[in-house]
Amino acid sequence: MPICSTTPHRTCIRDAADPAVEYRAGFLRAIAYLGLAPGLAQQLAEQLTGRPFAACGAAELQPVLDALHALLRRQRVPSPRGGPRATPH
């Protein structure tokens, strides 16, 4: 952890931001928009990457997001007005 001096007599310790931790949090926020609970999102990522969720970073999770995005795009059909709409279930 980096140490920073705030005054000549006082020192503070700052946590260095871990990009993988931040990416996992962003992944969970993005998946929450689909209505998927964090635990299920973690299980999905683990199944698709073959790694524990805590060990995943951008390199592992971006392909998962890309696959979900492609799936969502395939599930859309043109509306009568020409815009996309969700496929009925």
N, CA, C and O atoms as a CHARMM CRD file, in Angstrom:
* protein
*
  356
    1    1 MET  N      0.83300  -1.17300   0.00000 PROA 1      0.00000
    2    1 MET  CA     0.00000   0.00000   0.00000 PROA 1      0.00000
    3    1 MET  C      0.88100   1.24200   0.00000 PROA 1      0.00000
    4    1 MET  O      1.85700   1.30700   0.74800 PROA 1      0.00000
    5    2 PRO  N      0.55200   2.22300  -0.82700 PROA 2      0.00000
    6    2 PRO  CA     1.34400   3.43800  -0.83100 PROA 2      0.00000
    7    2 PRO  C      1.16600   4.19500   0.47200 PROA 2      0.00000
    8    2 PRO  O      0.09000   4.18500   1.07000 PROA 2      0.00000
    9    3 ILE  N      2.20100   4.83300   0.89100 PROA 3      0.00000
   10    3 ILE  CA     2.15400   5.66400   2.08700 PROA 3      0.00000
   11    3 ILE  C      2.24800   7.10300   1.62900 PROA 3      0.00000
   12    3 ILE  O      3.07800   7.44800   0.78900 PROA 3      0.00000
   13    4 CYS  N      1.38300   7.94600   2.19400 PROA 4      0.00000
   14    4 CYS  CA     1.42200   9.34900   1.82100 PROA 4      0.00000
   15    4 CYS  C      1.59400  10.18500   3.07600 PROA 4      0.00000
   16    4 CYS  O      1.07500   9.84700   4.14000 PROA 4      0.00000
   17    5 SER  N      2.30800  11.24800   2.94200 PROA 5      0.00000
   18    5 SER  CA     2.51400  12.14300   4.06800 PROA 5      0.00000
   19    5 SER  C      1.51400  13.27500   3.96300 PROA 5      0.00000
   20    5 SER  O      1.49200  13.99900   2.96800 PROA 5      0.00000
   21    6 THR  N      0.67900  13.43500   4.99500 PROA 6      0.00000
   22    6 THR  CA    -0.31700  14.50800   4.98400 PROA 6      0.00000
   23    6 THR  C      0.18000  15.73500   5.73200 PROA 6      0.00000
   24    6 THR  O     -0.18800  16.86200   5.40100 PROA 6      0.00000
   25    7 THR  N      1.00500  15.51800   6.72400 PROA 7      0.00000
   26    7 THR  CA     1.64600  16.60900   7.46500 PROA 7      0.00000
   27    7 THR  C      3.04400  16.13500   7.80200 PROA 7      0.00000
   28    7 THR  O      3.34100  14.95100   7.64500 PROA 7      0.00000
   29    8 PRO  N      3.90900  17.01900   8.25700 PROA 8      0.00000
   30    8 PRO  CA     5.25000  16.55200   8.61200 PROA 8      0.00000
   31    8 PRO  C      5.24900  15.52400   9.73700 PROA 8      0.00000
   32    8 PRO  O      6.19100  14.74000   9.84500 PROA 8      0.00000
   33    9 HSD  N      4.21700  15.50800  10.57800 PROA 9      0.00000
   34    9 HSD  CA     4.19800  14.60700  11.73300 PROA 9      0.00000
   35    9 HSD  C      3.22700  13.44500  11.58800 PROA 9      0.00000
   36    9 HSD  O      3.16700  12.57400  12.45500 PROA 9      0.00000
   37   10 ARG  N      2.48100  13.42700  10.51900 PROA 10     0.00000
   38   10 ARG  CA     1.45500  12.40700  10.37700 PROA 10     0.00000
   39   10 ARG  C      1.58600  11.70500   9.02900 PROA 10     0.00000
   40   10 ARG  O      1.85700  12.35100   8.01700 PROA 10     0.00000
   41   11 THR  N      1.39700  10.39700   9.01000 PROA 11     0.00000
   42   11 THR  CA     1.46200   9.61400   7.78800 PROA 11     0.00000
   43   11 THR  C      0.16600   8.82300   7.64500 PROA 11     0.00000
   44   11 THR  O     -0.37300   8.33400   8.63800 PROA 11     0.00000
   45   12 CYS  N     -0.33000   8.69500   6.43600 PROA 12     0.00000
   46   12 CYS  CA    -1.53400   7.89100   6.20600 PROA 12     0.00000
   47   12 CYS  C     -1.20200   6.79400   5.20700 PROA 12     0.00000
   48   12 CYS  O     -0.24700   6.90300   4.43700 PROA 12     0.00000
   49   13 ILE  N     -1.99900   5.74300   5.23000 PROA 13     0.00000
   50   13 ILE  CA    -1.83400   4.63700   4.28500 PROA 13     0.00000
   51   13 ILE  C     -3.06300   4.61500   3.39700 PROA 13     0.00000
   52   13 ILE  O     -4.19100   4.61000   3.88800 PROA 13     0.00000
   53   14 ARG  N     -2.84700   4.60400   2.09800 PROA 14     0.00000
   54   14 ARG  CA    -3.91900   4.54600   1.10100 PROA 14     0.00000
   55   14 ARG  C     -3.95900   3.16900   0.48500 PROA 14     0.00000
   56   14 ARG  O     -2.91700   2.57900   0.19700 PROA 14     0.00000
   57   15 ASP  N     -5.15100   2.65700   0.28200 PROA 15     0.00000
   58   15 ASP  CA    -5.29700   1.39100  -0.45200 PROA 15     0.00000
   59   15 ASP  C     -5.11700   1.68600  -1.94000 PROA 15     0.00000
   60   15 ASP  O     -5.74600   2.59000  -2.49000 PROA 15     0.00000
   61   16 ALA  N     -4.26100   0.91900  -2.56600 PROA 16     0.00000
   62   16 ALA  CA    -4.13000   1.01900  -4.01700 PROA 16     0.00000
   63   16 ALA  C     -5.33400   0.31400  -4.63500 PROA 16     0.00000
   64   16 ALA  O     -5.65600  -0.80700  -4.24300 PROA 16     0.00000
   65   17 ALA  N     -5.99600   0.94400  -5.58400 PROA 17     0.00000
   66   17 ALA  CA    -7.16500   0.35200  -6.22200 PROA 17     0.00000
   67   17 ALA  C     -6.72900  -0.84300  -7.06600 PROA 17     0.00000
   68   17 ALA  O     -5.81000  -0.74200  -7.87900 PROA 17     0.00000
   69   18 ASP  N     -7.38800  -1.94900  -6.86500 PROA 18     0.00000
   70   18 ASP  CA    -7.10700  -3.16300  -7.64200 PROA 18     0.00000
   71   18 ASP  C     -8.04900  -3.17100  -8.83500 PROA 18     0.00000
   72   18 ASP  O     -9.26100  -3.27700  -8.65000 PROA 18     0.00000
   73   19 PRO  N     -7.53000  -3.06200 -10.04900 PROA 19     0.00000
   74   19 PRO  CA    -8.39400  -3.01800 -11.22900 PROA 19     0.00000
   75   19 PRO  C     -9.29600  -4.24400 -11.35500 PROA 19     0.00000
   76   19 PRO  O    -10.42900  -4.12100 -11.82000 PROA 19     0.00000
   77   20 ALA  N     -8.82000  -5.41800 -10.95300 PROA 20     0.00000
   78   20 ALA  CA    -9.64000  -6.63200 -11.06500 PROA 20     0.00000
   79   20 ALA  C    -10.83900  -6.55700 -10.11700 PROA 20     0.00000
   80   20 ALA  O    -11.94300  -6.96400 -10.47700 PROA 20     0.00000
   81   21 VAL  N    -10.62200  -6.04100  -8.91500 PROA 21     0.00000
   82   21 VAL  CA   -11.72200  -5.90200  -7.94700 PROA 21     0.00000
   83   21 VAL  C    -12.74900  -4.92000  -8.49600 PROA 21     0.00000
   84   21 VAL  O    -13.95200  -5.17300  -8.43100 PROA 21     0.00000
   85   22 GLU  N    -12.27800  -3.80600  -9.03300 PROA 22     0.00000
   86   22 GLU  CA   -13.18500  -2.81900  -9.60100 PROA 22     0.00000
   87   22 GLU  C    -13.94100  -3.38000 -10.80000 PROA 22     0.00000
   88   22 GLU  O    -15.12400  -3.08700 -10.97400 PROA 22     0.00000
   89   23 TYR  N    -13.28100  -4.17700 -11.62400 PROA 23     0.00000
   90   23 TYR  CA   -13.93900  -4.75800 -12.79700 PROA 23     0.00000
   91   23 TYR  C    -15.01400  -5.76100 -12.36900 PROA 23     0.00000
   92   23 TYR  O    -16.10500  -5.78700 -12.93700 PROA 23     0.00000
   93   24 ARG  N    -14.69600  -6.59100 -11.35800 PROA 24     0.00000
   94   24 ARG  CA   -15.70400  -7.54600 -10.86400 PROA 24     0.00000
   95   24 ARG  C    -16.92500  -6.81400 -10.32800 PROA 24     0.00000
   96   24 ARG  O    -18.05400  -7.23900 -10.57500 PROA 24     0.00000
   97   25 ALA  N    -16.72100  -5.72100  -9.59900 PROA 25     0.00000
   98   25 ALA  CA   -17.84900  -4.94300  -9.07900 PROA 25     0.00000
   99   25 ALA  C    -18.67800  -4.36200 -10.22100 PROA 25     0.00000
  100   25 ALA  O    -19.90800  -4.38100 -10.17600 PROA 25     0.00000
  101   26 GLY  N    -18.00200  -3.84800 -11.23900 PROA 26     0.00000
  102   26 GLY  CA   -18.71300  -3.32500 -12.40700 PROA 26     0.00000
  103   26 GLY  C    -19.46600  -4.41600 -13.15400 PROA 26     0.00000
  104   26 GLY  O    -20.57100  -4.19000 -13.64500 PROA 26     0.00000
  105   27 PHE  N    -18.86800  -5.59500 -13.23800 PROA 27     0.00000
  106   27 PHE  CA   -19.51600  -6.74100 -13.86800 PROA 27     0.00000
  107   27 PHE  C    -20.82400  -7.05500 -13.14100 PROA 27     0.00000
  108   27 PHE  O    -21.86100  -7.25000 -13.77500 PROA 27     0.00000
  109   28 LEU  N    -20.76900  -7.10100 -11.81000 PROA 28     0.00000
  110   28 LEU  CA   -21.97200  -7.41400 -11.03200 PROA 28     0.00000
  111   28 LEU  C    -23.03100  -6.33400 -11.19700 PROA 28     0.00000
  112   28 LEU  O    -24.22100  -6.64100 -11.25800 PROA 28     0.00000
  113   29 ARG  N    -22.61200  -5.06900 -11.26900 PROA 29     0.00000
  114   29 ARG  CA   -23.58600  -3.99200 -11.49700 PROA 29     0.00000
  115   29 ARG  C    -24.23200  -4.13300 -12.86600 PROA 29     0.00000
  116   29 ARG  O    -25.44400  -3.96500 -13.00000 PROA 29     0.00000
  117   30 ALA  N    -23.43500  -4.44100 -13.88200 PROA 30     0.00000
  118   30 ALA  CA   -23.97700  -4.59800 -15.23700 PROA 30     0.00000
  119   30 ALA  C    -24.95900  -5.76100 -15.30300 PROA 30     0.00000
  120   30 ALA  O    -26.02300  -5.64100 -15.91000 PROA 30     0.00000
  121   31 ILE  N    -24.61400  -6.87000 -14.69200 PROA 31     0.00000
  122   31 ILE  CA   -25.48000  -8.04700 -14.71600 PROA 31     0.00000
  123   31 ILE  C    -26.75700  -7.80400 -13.91400 PROA 31     0.00000
  124   31 ILE  O    -27.80100  -8.38100 -14.21900 PROA 31     0.00000
  125   32 ALA  N    -26.67900  -6.95400 -12.89400 PROA 32     0.00000
  126   32 ALA  CA   -27.86900  -6.64300 -12.09300 PROA 32     0.00000
  127   32 ALA  C    -28.95000  -5.99000 -12.95900 PROA 32     0.00000
  128   32 ALA  O    -30.13800  -6.13600 -12.66900 PROA 32     0.00000
  129   33 TYR  N    -28.55700  -5.27300 -14.01400 PROA 33     0.00000
  130   33 TYR  CA   -29.54400  -4.67600 -14.91800 PROA 33     0.00000
  131   33 TYR  C    -30.37700  -5.73400 -15.62400 PROA 33     0.00000
  132   33 TYR  O    -31.47700  -5.44700 -16.09600 PROA 33     0.00000
  133   34 LEU  N    -29.86500  -6.94000 -15.69800 PROA 34     0.00000
  134   34 LEU  CA   -30.62000  -8.03900 -16.30900 PROA 34     0.00000
  135   34 LEU  C    -31.49300  -8.75200 -15.28800 PROA 34     0.00000
  136   34 LEU  O    -32.22600  -9.68100 -15.62700 PROA 34     0.00000
  137   35 GLY  N    -31.41000  -8.31200 -14.04100 PROA 35     0.00000
  138   35 GLY  CA   -32.20900  -8.91700 -12.98700 PROA 35     0.00000
  139   35 GLY  C    -31.56900 -10.14700 -12.36100 PROA 35     0.00000
  140   35 GLY  O    -32.23500 -10.89400 -11.64300 PROA 35     0.00000
  141   36 LEU  N    -30.30100 -10.36400 -12.62100 PROA 36     0.00000
  142   36 LEU  CA   -29.60900 -11.53300 -12.08300 PROA 36     0.00000
  143   36 LEU  C    -28.95500 -11.17300 -10.75600 PROA 36     0.00000
  144   36 LEU  O    -28.23100 -10.18100 -10.66400 PROA 36     0.00000
  145   37 ALA  N    -29.20700 -11.97100  -9.73900 PROA 37     0.00000
  146   37 ALA  CA   -28.63300 -11.74800  -8.40800 PROA 37     0.00000
  147   37 ALA  C    -27.11300 -11.91200  -8.46800 PROA 37     0.00000
  148   37 ALA  O    -26.60700 -12.66900  -9.29600 PROA 37     0.00000
  149   38 PRO  N    -26.38300 -11.21300  -7.60000 PROA 38     0.00000
  150   38 PRO  CA   -24.91900 -11.29900  -7.61900 PROA 38     0.00000
  151   38 PRO  C    -24.37800 -12.72600  -7.51600 PROA 38     0.00000
  152   38 PRO  O    -23.42100 -13.07500  -8.20700 PROA 38     0.00000
  153   39 GLY  N    -24.97900 -13.54600  -6.66400 PROA 39     0.00000
  154   39 GLY  CA   -24.51000 -14.92500  -6.53500 PROA 39     0.00000
  155   39 GLY  C    -24.65100 -15.71000  -7.83100 PROA 39     0.00000
  156   39 GLY  O    -23.76100 -16.47900  -8.19400 PROA 39     0.00000
  157   40 LEU  N    -25.75100 -15.52300  -8.51600 PROA 40     0.00000
  158   40 LEU  CA   -25.95600 -16.21000  -9.79700 PROA 40     0.00000
  159   40 LEU  C    -25.03600 -15.65400 -10.87900 PROA 40     0.00000
  160   40 LEU  O    -24.55700 -16.39400 -11.73800 PROA 40     0.00000
  161   41 ALA  N    -24.79300 -14.34200 -10.83100 PROA 41     0.00000
  162   41 ALA  CA   -23.87000 -13.74000 -11.79900 PROA 41     0.00000
  163   41 ALA  C    -22.46400 -14.29300 -11.59500 PROA 41     0.00000
  164   41 ALA  O    -21.74900 -14.55700 -12.56200 PROA 41     0.00000
  165   42 GLN  N    -22.07300 -14.46800 -10.34600 PROA 42     0.00000
  166   42 GLN  CA   -20.76100 -15.04300 -10.05300 PROA 42     0.00000
  167   42 GLN  C    -20.68000 -16.47900 -10.54900 PROA 42     0.00000
  168   42 GLN  O    -19.67400 -16.87700 -11.13700 PROA 42     0.00000
  169   43 GLN  N    -21.73700 -17.26400 -10.31700 PROA 43     0.00000
  170   43 GLN  CA   -21.75500 -18.65300 -10.79100 PROA 43     0.00000
  171   43 GLN  C    -21.68800 -18.71200 -12.31000 PROA 43     0.00000
  172   43 GLN  O    -20.98500 -19.55400 -12.86900 PROA 43     0.00000
  173   44 LEU  N    -22.41200 -17.82700 -12.97900 PROA 44     0.00000
  174   44 LEU  CA   -22.37700 -17.78400 -14.44300 PROA 44     0.00000
  175   44 LEU  C    -20.96000 -17.50500 -14.93200 PROA 44     0.00000
  176   44 LEU  O    -20.46100 -18.17400 -15.83800 PROA 44     0.00000
  177   45 ALA  N    -20.32100 -16.51500 -14.32600 PROA 45     0.00000
  178   45 ALA  CA   -18.95100 -16.17300 -14.71600 PROA 45     0.00000
  179   45 ALA  C    -18.01000 -17.35300 -14.47200 PROA 45     0.00000
  180   45 ALA  O    -17.15700 -17.65400 -15.30600 PROA 45     0.00000
  181   46 GLU  N    -18.16600 -18.00800 -13.34600 PROA 46     0.00000
  182   46 GLU  CA   -17.29700 -19.15500 -13.03100 PROA 46     0.00000
  183   46 GLU  C    -17.49000 -20.29000 -14.02900 PROA 46     0.00000
  184   46 GLU  O    -16.51900 -20.91900 -14.45100 PROA 46     0.00000
  185   47 GLN  N    -18.72900 -20.55400 -14.40500 PROA 47     0.00000
  186   47 GLN  CA   -19.00000 -21.62700 -15.36200 PROA 47     0.00000
  187   47 GLN  C    -18.43900 -21.30100 -16.74600 PROA 47     0.00000
  188   47 GLN  O    -17.91300 -22.17600 -17.43400 PROA 47     0.00000
  189   48 LEU  N    -18.55600 -20.03500 -17.14500 PROA 48     0.00000
  190   48 LEU  CA   -18.09600 -19.65800 -18.47800 PROA 48     0.00000
  191   48 LEU  C    -16.58700 -19.46700 -18.56500 PROA 48     0.00000
  192   48 LEU  O    -15.99600 -19.66200 -19.62700 PROA 48     0.00000
  193   49 THR  N    -15.96400 -19.09000 -17.45900 PROA 49     0.00000
  194   49 THR  CA   -14.51700 -18.85300 -17.49200 PROA 49     0.00000
  195   49 THR  C    -13.70300 -20.03600 -16.98800 PROA 49     0.00000
  196   49 THR  O    -12.52200 -20.16100 -17.31100 PROA 49     0.00000
  197   50 GLY  N    -14.32900 -20.90600 -16.19800 PROA 50     0.00000
  198   50 GLY  CA   -13.59300 -22.02100 -15.60800 PROA 50     0.00000
  199   50 GLY  C    -12.68400 -21.59800 -14.46700 PROA 50     0.00000
  200   50 GLY  O    -11.78100 -22.33800 -14.07700 PROA 50     0.00000
  201   51 ARG  N    -12.92200 -20.40800 -13.93300 PROA 51     0.00000
  202   51 ARG  CA   -12.09700 -19.88100 -12.83500 PROA 51     0.00000
  203   51 ARG  C    -12.99200 -19.39800 -11.70700 PROA 51     0.00000
  204   51 ARG  O    -14.14800 -19.04800 -11.94400 PROA 51     0.00000
  205   52 PRO  N    -12.47700 -19.37400 -10.48500 PROA 52     0.00000
  206   52 PRO  CA   -13.24400 -18.76500  -9.39400 PROA 52     0.00000
  207   52 PRO  C    -13.48100 -17.28000  -9.69900 PROA 52     0.00000
  208   52 PRO  O    -12.61600 -16.60700 -10.26000 PROA 52     0.00000
  209   53 PHE  N    -14.64500 -16.79000  -9.32700 PROA 53     0.00000
  210   53 PHE  CA   -14.98500 -15.39800  -9.61900 PROA 53     0.00000
  211   53 PHE  C    -13.94900 -14.44100  -9.03700 PROA 53     0.00000
  212   53 PHE  O    -13.59400 -13.45100  -9.67700 PROA 53     0.00000
  213   54 ALA  N    -13.46700 -14.72400  -7.84200 PROA 54     0.00000
  214   54 ALA  CA   -12.49100 -13.85200  -7.18400 PROA 54     0.00000
  215   54 ALA  C    -11.16800 -13.77100  -7.94700 PROA 54     0.00000
  216   54 ALA  O    -10.37800 -12.85600  -7.71800 PROA 54     0.00000
  217   55 ALA  N    -10.92500 -14.71000  -8.84200 PROA 55     0.00000
  218   55 ALA  CA    -9.68500 -14.71000  -9.62600 PROA 55     0.00000
  219   55 ALA  C     -9.87900 -14.08400 -11.00300 PROA 55     0.00000
  220   55 ALA  O     -8.92600 -13.98000 -11.77600 PROA 55     0.00000
  221   56 CYS  N    -11.10000 -13.66900 -11.31300 PROA 56     0.00000
  222   56 CYS  CA   -11.39300 -13.10700 -12.63100 PROA 56     0.00000
  223   56 CYS  C    -11.12600 -11.61000 -12.66800 PROA 56     0.00000
  224   56 CYS  O    -11.34400 -10.88900 -11.69400 PROA 56     0.00000
  225   57 GLY  N    -10.65200 -11.17400 -13.81000 PROA 57     0.00000
  226   57 GLY  CA   -10.46500  -9.75500 -14.08400 PROA 57     0.00000
  227   57 GLY  C    -11.08400  -9.43500 -15.42700 PROA 57     0.00000
  228   57 GLY  O    -11.91700 -10.18800 -15.93200 PROA 57     0.00000
  229   58 ALA  N    -10.68300  -8.33600 -15.99600 PROA 58     0.00000
  230   58 ALA  CA   -11.25100  -7.89500 -17.26900 PROA 58     0.00000
  231   58 ALA  C    -11.04300  -8.92300 -18.37700 PROA 58     0.00000
  232   58 ALA  O    -11.93500  -9.14000 -19.19700 PROA 58     0.00000
  233   59 ALA  N     -9.87800  -9.55400 -18.40500 PROA 59     0.00000
  234   59 ALA  CA    -9.58400 -10.52000 -19.48200 PROA 59     0.00000
  235   59 ALA  C    -10.55200 -11.69100 -19.45600 PROA 59     0.00000
  236   59 ALA  O    -10.88300 -12.23500 -20.51000 PROA 59     0.00000
  237   60 GLU  N    -11.01000 -12.08700 -18.28600 PROA 60     0.00000
  238   60 GLU  CA   -11.93400 -13.22100 -18.17500 PROA 60     0.00000
  239   60 GLU  C    -13.38900 -12.77800 -18.29000 PROA 60     0.00000
  240   60 GLU  O    -14.20200 -13.47800 -18.89300 PROA 60     0.00000
  241   61 LEU  N    -13.72400 -11.62300 -17.71700 PROA 61     0.00000
  242   61 LEU  CA   -15.12600 -11.22000 -17.63800 PROA 61     0.00000
  243   61 LEU  C    -15.62900 -10.49300 -18.88200 PROA 61     0.00000
  244   61 LEU  O    -16.82300 -10.54500 -19.17600 PROA 61     0.00000
  245   62 GLN  N    -14.75600  -9.82200 -19.61400 PROA 62     0.00000
  246   62 GLN  CA   -15.21600  -9.12200 -20.82000 PROA 62     0.00000
  247   62 GLN  C    -15.82200 -10.08300 -21.84400 PROA 62     0.00000
  248   62 GLN  O    -16.85300  -9.75500 -22.43100 PROA 62     0.00000
  249   63 PRO  N    -15.22700 -11.25400 -22.08400 PROA 63     0.00000
  250   63 PRO  CA   -15.88000 -12.18600 -23.01100 PROA 63     0.00000
  251   63 PRO  C    -17.25800 -12.65200 -22.52600 PROA 63     0.00000
  252   63 PRO  O    -18.13900 -12.92800 -23.34000 PROA 63     0.00000
  253   64 VAL  N    -17.44500 -12.74000 -21.21200 PROA 64     0.00000
  254   64 VAL  CA   -18.75700 -13.10800 -20.66300 PROA 64     0.00000
  255   64 VAL  C    -19.75900 -12.00700 -20.99100 PROA 64     0.00000
  256   64 VAL  O    -20.87100 -12.28600 -21.44000 PROA 64     0.00000
  257   65 LEU  N    -19.36700 -10.76100 -20.76700 PROA 65     0.00000
  258   65 LEU  CA   -20.25200  -9.63900 -21.09800 PROA 65     0.00000
  259   65 LEU  C    -20.53300  -9.58200 -22.59200 PROA 65     0.00000
  260   65 LEU  O    -21.66000  -9.30600 -23.00200 PROA 65     0.00000
  261   66 ASP  N    -19.51800  -9.84000 -23.40700 PROA 66     0.00000
  262   66 ASP  CA   -19.70800  -9.84100 -24.85400 PROA 66     0.00000
  263   66 ASP  C    -20.70200 -10.92500 -25.28100 PROA 66     0.00000
  264   66 ASP  O    -21.55700 -10.69000 -26.13400 PROA 66     0.00000
  265   67 ALA  N    -20.58400 -12.10600 -24.68500 PROA 67     0.00000
  266   67 ALA  CA   -21.49900 -13.20600 -25.01300 PROA 67     0.00000
  267   67 ALA  C    -22.92400 -12.87100 -24.59500 PROA 67     0.00000
  268   67 ALA  O    -23.86600 -13.15900 -25.33300 PROA 67     0.00000
  269   68 LEU  N    -23.09500 -12.26900 -23.42700 PROA 68     0.00000
  270   68 LEU  CA   -24.43700 -11.87100 -22.98100 PROA 68     0.00000
  271   68 LEU  C    -25.00900 -10.78500 -23.88200 PROA 68     0.00000
  272   68 LEU  O    -26.19800 -10.79500 -24.19900 PROA 68     0.00000
  273   69 HSD  N    -24.16600  -9.85700 -24.28800 PROA 69     0.00000
  274   69 HSD  CA   -24.62100  -8.79700 -25.19000 PROA 69     0.00000
  275   69 HSD  C    -25.09000  -9.38700 -26.51800 PROA 69     0.00000
  276   69 HSD  O    -26.14200  -9.00800 -27.03200 PROA 69     0.00000
  277   70 ALA  N    -24.31500 -10.30700 -27.06600 PROA 70     0.00000
  278   70 ALA  CA   -24.69800 -10.94500 -28.32700 PROA 70     0.00000
  279   70 ALA  C    -25.99900 -11.72700 -28.17000 PROA 70     0.00000
  280   70 ALA  O    -26.84500 -11.70900 -29.06400 PROA 70     0.00000
  281   71 LEU  N    -26.15900 -12.40300 -27.05300 PROA 71     0.00000
  282   71 LEU  CA   -27.38900 -13.15800 -26.79100 PROA 71     0.00000
  283   71 LEU  C    -28.59000 -12.22000 -26.73500 PROA 71     0.00000
  284   71 LEU  O    -29.63400 -12.50500 -27.32100 PROA 71     0.00000
  285   72 LEU  N    -28.44100 -11.11500 -26.04000 PROA 72     0.00000
  286   72 LEU  CA   -29.53900 -10.15200 -25.95200 PROA 72     0.00000
  287   72 LEU  C    -29.87800  -9.55700 -27.31500 PROA 72     0.00000
  288   72 LEU  O    -31.04700  -9.33800 -27.63000 PROA 72     0.00000
  289   73 ARG  N    -28.86400  -9.30000 -28.10900 PROA 73     0.00000
  290   73 ARG  CA   -29.12200  -8.75700 -29.45500 PROA 73     0.00000
  291   73 ARG  C    -29.87800  -9.74800 -30.32000 PROA 73     0.00000
  292   73 ARG  O    -30.74100  -9.35600 -31.10600 PROA 73     0.00000
  293   74 ARG  N    -29.56100 -11.03900 -30.18200 PROA 74     0.00000
  294   74 ARG  CA   -30.26200 -12.07000 -30.97800 PROA 74     0.00000
  295   74 ARG  C    -31.70400 -12.25300 -30.52400 PROA 74     0.00000
  296   74 ARG  O    -32.53700 -12.73300 -31.29200 PROA 74     0.00000
  297   75 GLN  N    -32.00700 -11.87700 -29.28300 PROA 75     0.00000
  298   75 GLN  CA   -33.35000 -12.05700 -28.74400 PROA 75     0.00000
  299   75 GLN  C    -34.27700 -10.89500 -29.07400 PROA 75     0.00000
  300   75 GLN  O    -35.40700 -10.85400 -28.58700 PROA 75     0.00000
  301   76 ARG  N    -33.83100  -9.97300 -29.87500 PROA 76     0.00000
  302   76 ARG  CA   -34.65400  -8.82500 -30.23400 PROA 76     0.00000
  303   76 ARG  C    -35.16800  -8.99000 -31.67100 PROA 76     0.00000
  304   76 ARG  O    -34.44500  -9.44100 -32.55900 PROA 76     0.00000
  305   77 VAL  N    -36.42100  -8.61600 -31.87000 PROA 77     0.00000
  306   77 VAL  CA   -37.01900  -8.67200 -33.20900 PROA 77     0.00000
  307   77 VAL  C    -37.53800  -7.28200 -33.55500 PROA 77     0.00000
  308   77 VAL  O    -37.81900  -6.49400 -32.65200 PROA 77     0.00000
  309   78 PRO  N    -37.67000  -6.96700 -34.82600 PROA 78     0.00000
  310   78 PRO  CA   -38.17600  -5.63900 -35.19900 PROA 78     0.00000
  311   78 PRO  C    -39.62600  -5.45600 -34.75800 PROA 78     0.00000
  312   78 PRO  O    -40.43900  -6.37400 -34.86200 PROA 78     0.00000
  313   79 SER  N    -39.93200  -4.27400 -34.27200 PROA 79     0.00000
  314   79 SER  CA   -41.32000  -3.95900 -33.91900 PROA 79     0.00000
  315   79 SER  C    -42.02700  -3.48800 -35.18400 PROA 79     0.00000
  316   79 SER  O    -41.36700  -3.22500 -36.19000 PROA 79     0.00000
  317   80 PRO  N    -43.34600  -3.37500 -35.16000 PROA 80     0.00000
  318   80 PRO  CA   -44.06800  -2.91100 -36.34500 PROA 80     0.00000
  319   80 PRO  C    -43.60900  -1.52100 -36.79600 PROA 80     0.00000
  320   80 PRO  O    -43.72900  -1.19500 -37.97700 PROA 80     0.00000
  321   81 ARG  N    -43.09800  -0.71100 -35.90000 PROA 81     0.00000
  322   81 ARG  CA   -42.62400   0.62800 -36.25400 PROA 81     0.00000
  323   81 ARG  C    -41.17700   0.60700 -36.72500 PROA 81     0.00000
  324   81 ARG  O    -40.63900   1.65200 -37.09200 PROA 81     0.00000
  325   82 GLY  N    -40.55400  -0.52200 -36.72400 PROA 82     0.00000
  326   82 GLY  CA   -39.18300  -0.60700 -37.20700 PROA 82     0.00000
  327   82 GLY  C    -38.12300  -0.60200 -36.12200 PROA 82     0.00000
  328   82 GLY  O    -36.95200  -0.85300 -36.40700 PROA 82     0.00000
  329   83 GLY  N    -38.50500  -0.32300 -34.88600 PROA 83     0.00000
  330   83 GLY  CA   -37.54500  -0.32500 -33.78200 PROA 83     0.00000
  331   83 GLY  C    -37.47900  -1.69900 -33.14400 PROA 83     0.00000
  332   83 GLY  O    -38.36700  -2.52100 -33.36700 PROA 83     0.00000
  333   84 PRO  N    -36.44900  -1.96700 -32.35500 PROA 84     0.00000
  334   84 PRO  CA   -36.34200  -3.28200 -31.71900 PROA 84     0.00000
  335   84 PRO  C    -37.32700  -3.43200 -30.57200 PROA 84     0.00000
  336   84 PRO  O    -37.73000  -2.44600 -29.95500 PROA 84     0.00000
  337   85 ARG  N    -37.70400  -4.64900 -30.29600 PROA 85     0.00000
  338   85 ARG  CA   -38.50900  -4.96900 -29.12000 PROA 85     0.00000
  339   85 ARG  C    -38.10900  -6.35900 -28.65700 PROA 85     0.00000
  340   85 ARG  O    -37.52900  -7.13800 -29.41400 PROA 85     0.00000
  341   86 ALA  N    -38.41500  -6.64900 -27.44700 PROA 86     0.00000
  342   86 ALA  CA   -38.05500  -7.95100 -26.89100 PROA 86     0.00000
  343   86 ALA  C    -38.88900  -9.05400 -27.53600 PROA 86     0.00000
  344   86 ALA  O    -40.05500  -8.84400 -27.87200 PROA 86     0.00000
  345   87 THR  N    -38.29900 -10.20400 -27.70300 PROA 87     0.00000
  346   87 THR  CA   -39.00500 -11.35100 -28.24000 PROA 87     0.00000
  347   87 THR  C    -39.96400 -11.86700 -27.17600 PROA 87     0.00000
  348   87 THR  O    -39.54900 -12.03900 -26.03000 PROA 87     0.00000
  349   88 PRO  N    -41.23600 -12.12200 -27.50800 PROA 88     0.00000
  350   88 PRO  CA   -42.18100 -12.65800 -26.52500 PROA 88     0.00000
  351   88 PRO  C    -41.76200 -14.05400 -26.07900 PROA 88     0.00000
  352   88 PRO  O    -41.20600 -14.83600 -26.85100 PROA 88     0.00000
  353   89 HSD  N    -42.04000 -14.33600 -24.83800 PROA 89     0.00000
  354   89 HSD  CA   -41.66900 -15.66100 -24.28000 PROA 89     0.00000
  355   89 HSD  C    -42.85900 -16.53700 -24.19400 PROA 89     0.00000
  356   89 HSD  O    -42.75300 -17.68200 -23.75400 PROA 89     0.00000
